[in-house]
């Protein structure tokens, strides 16, 4: 079992920045990759960024250049630094853990809300 707890969301003005955090606990040795997803009202959940255990990263085209995913292994925490926020970034942001051996994103946090005002 892996437990994920997100934090760092809030209400910000367009052009502002936020740093989201996702703290992992439990069977963290089984984690192969961590991802950030988001879901806006009335829309499907979408992948935002992924970071693997080897440190490789991948981003959705819509956030490249503005979002940065990183991790602190000592703190078992993954971060999502967001800059130049846009109103369309408003969503509930979730982190998820891809675990071995299933290689599925089997564990999800409760989400942290990001609201961007224009």
N, CA, C and O of each residue as an XYZ file, in Angstrom:
472
protein
N       0.841     -1.192      0.000
C       0.000      0.000      0.000
C       0.876      1.241      0.000
O       1.902      1.306      0.676
N       0.442      2.218     -0.775
C       1.122      3.501     -0.846
C       0.104      4.588     -0.526
O      -1.000      4.598     -1.070
N       0.482      5.496      0.355
C      -0.391      6.612      0.682
C       0.221      7.886      0.122
O       1.415      8.141      0.277
N      -0.622      8.684     -0.532
C      -0.168      9.921     -1.154
C      -0.983     11.081     -0.609
O      -2.210     11.009     -0.540
N      -0.307     12.138     -0.226
C      -0.987     13.316      0.301
C      -0.471     14.549     -0.426
O       0.710     14.886     -0.343
N      -1.371     15.216     -1.138
C      -1.020     16.430     -1.874
C      -1.258     17.663     -1.009
O      -2.075     17.655     -0.088
N      -0.526     18.708     -1.329
C      -0.729     19.997     -0.681
C      -0.182     21.081     -1.593
O       0.508     20.803     -2.574
N      -0.502     22.323     -1.249
C       0.074     23.441     -1.972
C      -0.850     24.159     -2.927
O      -0.476     25.185     -3.497
N      -2.060     23.635     -3.114
C      -2.989     24.318     -4.002
C      -3.495     25.608     -3.402
O      -3.220     25.925     -2.245
N      -4.240     26.349     -4.206
C      -4.809     27.596     -3.707
C      -5.377     28.432     -4.817
O      -5.483     28.002     -5.966
N      -5.744     29.645     -4.443
C      -6.292     30.615     -5.389
C      -5.192     31.614     -5.733
O      -4.639     32.275     -4.855
N      -4.889     31.711     -7.009
C      -3.845     32.632     -7.449
C      -4.328     33.408     -8.668
O      -5.243     32.983     -9.374
N      -3.702     34.539     -8.897
C      -4.023     35.318    -10.088
C      -3.264     34.775    -11.288
O      -2.203     34.167    -11.149
N      -3.818     35.002    -12.451
C      -3.140     34.605    -13.678
C      -1.744     35.225    -13.707
O      -1.546     36.387    -13.352
N      -0.785     34.404    -14.145
C       0.591     34.841    -14.173
C       1.369     34.480    -12.924
O       2.594     34.601    -12.891
N       0.667     34.040    -11.905
C       1.304     33.675    -10.652
C       1.917     32.291    -10.680
O       1.921     31.612    -11.706
N       2.434     31.888     -9.531
C       3.110     30.601     -9.411
C       2.624     29.851     -8.172
O       2.137     30.440     -7.208
N       2.777     28.544     -8.238
C       2.478     27.686     -7.106
C       3.441     26.515     -7.127
O       3.984     26.161     -8.174
N       3.647     25.919     -5.965
C       4.374     24.658     -5.906
C       3.510     23.644     -5.170
O       3.180     23.812     -3.996
N       3.161     22.602     -5.881
C       2.390     21.523     -5.297
C       3.342     20.454     -4.770
O       4.402     20.212     -5.346
N       2.953     19.825     -3.679
C       3.757     18.764     -3.093
C       2.924     17.502     -2.982
O       1.706     17.555     -2.814
N       3.597     16.372     -3.078
C       2.945     15.075     -2.911
C       3.868     14.221     -2.053
O       4.939     13.807     -2.497
N       3.447     13.967     -0.838
C       4.240     13.167      0.082
C       3.769     11.724      0.037
O       2.579     11.442      0.178
N       4.712     10.819     -0.159
C       4.397      9.398     -0.243
C       4.838      8.681      1.028
O       5.855      9.020      1.635
N       4.058      7.693      1.410
C       4.417      6.859      2.557
C       3.921      5.451      2.303
O       3.142      5.208      1.381
N       4.378      4.531      3.125
C       3.982      3.131      2.949
C       5.030      2.377      2.148
O       6.228      2.509      2.398
N       4.581      1.594      1.194
C       5.468      0.736      0.393
C       6.117      1.517     -0.742
O       5.920      1.203     -1.915
N       6.883      2.521     -0.388
C       7.450      3.407     -1.406
C       8.497      2.705     -2.249
O       8.811      3.162     -3.348
N       9.039      1.606     -1.759
C      10.030      0.865     -2.539
C       9.412      0.294     -3.818
O      10.127     -0.020     -4.770
N       8.095      0.164     -3.836
C       7.413     -0.407     -4.997
C       7.098      0.623     -6.086
O       6.594      0.275     -7.153
N       7.399      1.887     -5.803
C       7.048      2.949     -6.746
C       8.052      3.009     -7.885
O       9.256      3.124     -7.655
N       7.553      2.931     -9.121
C       8.402      3.044    -10.305
C       8.389      4.467    -10.862
O       9.403      4.950    -11.366
N       7.265      5.118    -10.771
C       7.145      6.480    -11.280
C       6.038      7.198    -10.520
O       5.146      6.580     -9.941
N       6.127      8.513    -10.542
C       5.091      9.337     -9.929
C       4.572     10.290    -10.986
O       5.328     10.808    -11.808
N       3.276     10.508    -10.947
C       2.683     11.403    -11.927
C       1.777     12.427    -11.275
O       1.200     12.193    -10.213
N       1.667     13.562    -11.933
C       0.671     14.566    -11.584
C      -0.389     14.572    -12.677
O      -0.074     14.609    -13.866
N      -1.634     14.536    -12.261
C      -2.768     14.607    -13.162
C      -3.649     15.771    -12.706
O      -3.523     16.263    -11.585
N      -4.528     16.191    -13.584
C      -5.484     17.213    -13.188
C      -6.825     16.946    -13.851
O      -6.910     16.327    -14.911
N      -7.869     17.431    -13.193
C      -9.207     17.298    -13.739
C      -9.962     18.593    -13.494
O     -10.183     19.005    -12.356
N     -10.345     19.215    -14.585
C     -11.145     20.435    -14.521
C     -12.620     20.067    -14.546
O     -12.979     18.995    -15.032
N     -13.475     20.935    -14.030
C     -14.911     20.649    -14.025
C     -15.427     20.342    -15.425
O     -15.186     21.100    -16.364
N     -16.130     19.236    -15.555
C     -16.726     18.877    -16.840
C     -15.753     18.293    -17.843
O     -16.124     18.031    -18.987
N     -14.513     18.087    -17.428
C     -13.508     17.547    -18.346
C     -12.926     16.250    -17.801
O     -13.035     15.938    -16.616
N     -12.307     15.511    -18.709
C     -11.658     14.269    -18.292
C     -10.340     14.571    -17.572
O      -9.712     15.609    -17.784
N      -9.956     13.650    -16.738
C      -8.671     13.764    -16.070
C      -7.561     13.649    -17.111
O      -7.638     12.817    -18.015
N      -6.538     14.476    -16.984
C      -5.449     14.445    -17.945
C      -4.103     14.393    -17.227
O      -3.931     14.903    -16.120
N      -3.165     13.752    -17.911
C      -1.807     13.680    -17.390
C      -1.131     15.033    -17.545
O      -1.232     15.672    -18.593
N      -0.447     15.463    -16.501
C       0.289     16.724    -16.535
C       1.787     16.471    -16.662
O       2.449     17.026    -17.539
N       2.315     15.624    -15.776
C       3.754     15.372    -15.775
C       4.041     14.067    -15.070
O       3.286     13.626    -14.203
N       5.151     13.455    -15.460
C       5.596     12.205    -14.860
C       7.074     12.303    -14.555
O       7.830     12.930    -15.297
N       7.486     11.683    -13.460
C       8.902     11.520    -13.166
C       9.130     10.070    -12.760
O       8.428      9.531    -11.904
N      10.126      9.448    -13.391
C      10.396      8.046    -13.110
C      11.400      7.914    -11.966
O      11.989      8.892    -11.506
N      11.569      6.676    -11.532
C      12.547      6.422    -10.472
C      13.959      6.753    -10.932
O      14.841      7.029    -10.119
N      14.163      6.722    -12.249
C      15.473      7.072    -12.789
C      15.651      8.561    -13.018
O      16.725      9.015    -13.412
N      14.591      9.319    -12.767
C      14.691     10.768    -12.898
C      14.227     11.331    -14.230
O      14.251     12.546    -14.428
N      13.807     10.471    -15.145
C      13.298     10.957    -16.424
C      11.959     11.644    -16.210
O      11.171     11.257    -15.347
N      11.723     12.665    -17.009
C      10.479     13.419    -16.882
C       9.759     13.503    -18.231
O      10.368     13.416    -19.297
N       8.464     13.671    -18.138
C       7.640     13.837    -19.351
C       6.512     14.784    -18.995
O       5.986     14.752    -17.883
N       6.139     15.638    -19.960
C       5.117     16.651    -19.721
C       4.066     16.640    -20.818
O       4.338     16.291    -21.966
N       2.861     17.033    -20.433
C       1.843     17.296    -21.438
C       2.263     18.522    -22.240
O       2.884     19.442    -21.707
N       1.921     18.528    -23.515
C       2.311     19.656    -24.369
C       1.781     20.981    -23.827
O       2.421     22.022    -23.975
N       0.616     20.934    -23.202
C      -0.025     22.164    -22.749
C       0.703     22.832    -21.583
O       0.441     23.995    -21.277
N       1.605     22.115    -20.939
C       2.272     22.675    -19.768
C       3.789     22.774    -19.931
O       4.476     23.279    -19.044
N       4.301     22.302    -21.039
C       5.750     22.352    -21.245
C       6.259     23.784    -21.148
O       5.682     24.710    -21.719
N       7.336     23.939    -20.424
C       7.925     25.255    -20.256
C       7.379     26.023    -19.072
O       7.984     27.000    -18.631
N       6.230     25.588    -18.546
C       5.639     26.286    -17.401
C       5.617     25.416    -16.142
O       5.674     25.938    -15.029
N       5.535     24.111    -16.311
C       5.467     23.183    -15.190
C       6.778     22.422    -15.097
O       7.373     22.057    -16.111
N       7.219     22.188    -13.875
C       8.416     21.397    -13.638
C       8.143     20.387    -12.537
O       7.758     20.748    -11.425
N       8.347     19.123    -12.861
C       8.182     18.076    -11.864
C       9.561     17.711    -11.315
O      10.536     17.623    -12.061
N       9.627     17.504    -10.014
C      10.896     17.136     -9.381
C      10.597     16.285     -8.149
O       9.441     16.111     -7.761
N      11.641     15.770     -7.554
C      11.410     14.935     -6.380
C      12.560     15.085     -5.404
O      13.687     15.416     -5.772
N      12.232     14.830     -4.146
C      13.226     14.805     -3.084
C      13.135     13.412     -2.460
O      12.229     13.132     -1.674
N      14.065     12.560     -2.812
C      14.003     11.175     -2.339
C      14.126     11.082     -0.817
O      13.536     10.200     -0.192
N      14.885     11.983     -0.237
C      15.060     11.950      1.218
C      13.744     12.226      1.945
O      13.519     11.748      3.057
N      12.885     13.005      1.295
C      11.589     13.345      1.904
C      10.441     12.542      1.317
O       9.287     12.726      1.704
N      10.757     11.645      0.377
C       9.700     10.860     -0.303
C       8.599     11.778     -0.836
O       7.408     11.500     -0.694
N       9.024     12.851     -1.437
C       8.086     13.872     -1.893
C       8.369     14.240     -3.341
O       9.520     14.376     -3.756
N       7.299     14.395     -4.091
C       7.371     14.861     -5.471
C       6.715     16.234     -5.530
O       5.700     16.483     -4.878
N       7.310     17.114     -6.319
C       6.820     18.477     -6.432
C       6.377     18.777     -7.860
O       6.847     18.168     -8.821
N       5.476     19.715     -7.963
C       5.101     20.259     -9.258
C       5.161     21.779     -9.142
O       4.287     22.410     -8.546
N       6.197     22.343     -9.718
C       6.346     23.797     -9.738
C       5.595     24.327    -10.942
O       5.825     23.897    -12.072
N       4.697     25.263    -10.692
C       3.868     25.804    -11.761
C       4.107     27.307    -11.830
O       4.000     28.000    -10.819
N       4.425     27.804    -12.994
C       4.590     29.243    -13.173
C       3.724     29.710    -14.333
O       3.199     28.915    -15.111
N       3.597     31.020    -14.419
C       2.782     31.626    -15.488
C       1.411     30.967    -15.568
O       0.959     30.565    -16.640
N       0.763     30.864    -14.418
C      -0.529     30.196    -14.373
C      -1.560     30.894    -15.237
O      -1.586     32.119    -15.350
N      -2.410     30.076    -15.845
C      -3.480     30.553    -16.703
C      -4.822     30.101    -16.121
O      -4.878     29.102    -15.404
N      -5.890     30.820    -16.422
C      -7.198     30.379    -15.929
C      -7.527     28.947    -16.335
O      -8.206     28.236    -15.595
N      -7.059     28.522    -17.490
C      -7.334     27.148    -17.937
C      -6.550     26.097    -17.157
O      -6.762     24.900    -17.352
N      -5.657     26.523    -16.288
C      -4.971     25.573    -15.405
C      -5.815     25.239    -14.178
O      -5.455     24.362    -13.391
N      -6.935     25.938    -14.017
C      -7.817     25.661    -12.881
C      -8.302     24.225    -12.932
O      -8.885     23.793    -13.927
N      -8.061     23.486    -11.860
C      -8.413     22.070    -11.816
C      -8.088     21.507    -10.439
O      -7.435     22.149     -9.617
N      -8.558     20.307    -10.221
C      -8.130     19.528     -9.054
C      -6.912     18.718     -9.491
O      -6.988     17.928    -10.431
N      -5.810     18.919     -8.814
C      -4.561     18.270     -9.175
C      -4.319     17.073     -8.256
O      -4.371     17.183     -7.031
N      -4.055     15.939     -8.882
C      -3.812     14.704     -8.150
C      -2.394     14.209     -8.412
O      -1.855     14.404     -9.501
N      -1.803     13.581     -7.433
C      -0.608     12.813     -7.727
C      -0.963     11.334     -7.663
O      -1.901     10.926     -6.979
N      -0.191     10.552     -8.392
C      -0.440      9.124     -8.498
C       0.880      8.384     -8.538
O       1.892      8.914     -8.996
N       0.860      7.153     -8.053
C       2.057      6.331     -8.021
C       1.891      5.123     -8.928
O       0.921      4.371     -8.831
N       2.870      4.960     -9.814
C       2.932      3.754    -10.642
C       3.799      2.749     -9.893
O       4.954      3.030     -9.572
N       3.241      1.586     -9.620
C       3.932      0.646     -8.747
C       4.271     -0.651     -9.473
O       3.618     -1.043    -10.440
N       5.298     -1.286     -8.976
C       5.699     -2.583     -9.484
C       4.954     -3.657     -8.688
O       4.652     -3.409     -7.520
N       4.643     -4.810     -9.227
C       4.940     -5.217    -10.594
C       3.859     -4.886    -11.620
O       4.040     -5.139    -12.811
N       2.734     -4.321    -11.168
C       1.638     -4.092    -12.107
C       1.963     -3.014    -13.124
O       1.455     -3.040    -14.245
N       2.828     -2.042    -12.729
C       3.157     -0.900    -13.571
C       1.910     -0.081    -13.904
O       1.848      0.584    -14.938
N       0.939     -0.138    -13.029
C      -0.252      0.702    -13.164
C      -0.204      1.789    -12.093
O       0.457      1.657    -11.063
N      -0.932      2.868    -12.381
C      -1.072      3.933    -11.384
C      -2.193      3.501    -10.433
O      -3.356      3.877    -10.585
N      -1.796      2.711     -9.464
C      -2.777      2.099     -8.571
C      -3.116      2.951     -7.352
O      -4.120      2.709     -6.682
N      -2.290      3.937     -7.068
C      -2.497      4.729     -5.858
C      -2.603      6.206     -6.209
O      -1.824      6.742     -6.998
N      -3.596      6.843     -5.594
C      -3.896      8.241     -5.881
C      -4.085      8.999     -4.580
O      -4.550      8.456     -3.578
N      -3.709     10.272     -4.626
C      -3.999     11.133     -3.501
C      -5.412     11.685     -3.594
O      -6.170     11.360     -4.508
N      -5.742     12.522     -2.633
C      -7.102     13.078     -2.583
C      -7.256     14.320     -3.458
O      -8.373     14.765     -3.722
N      -6.149     14.866     -3.897
C      -6.187     16.029     -4.775
C      -6.013     17.333     -4.020
O      -6.331     17.438     -2.835
N      -5.502     18.320     -4.735
C      -5.389     19.671     -4.191
C      -5.890     20.637     -5.269
O      -5.505     20.540     -6.434
N      -6.746     21.558     -4.863
C      -7.411     22.440     -5.820
C      -6.523     23.628     -6.187
O      -5.957     24.298     -5.323
N      -6.421     23.863     -7.477
C      -5.749     25.052     -7.994
C      -6.780     25.867     -8.751
O      -7.400     25.375     -9.694
N      -6.960     27.100     -8.342
C      -7.896     28.010     -8.995
C      -7.146     29.249     -9.423
O      -6.500     29.909     -8.609
N      -7.234     29.567    -10.708
C      -6.526     30.712    -11.267
C      -7.548     31.749    -11.710
O      -8.404     31.475    -12.551
N      -7.451     32.917    -11.145
C      -8.377     33.996    -11.512
C      -7.759     34.868    -12.595
O      -6.545     35.069    -12.643
N      -8.617     35.375    -13.452
C      -8.122     36.202    -14.573
C      -8.095     37.676    -14.204
O      -7.709     38.510    -15.022
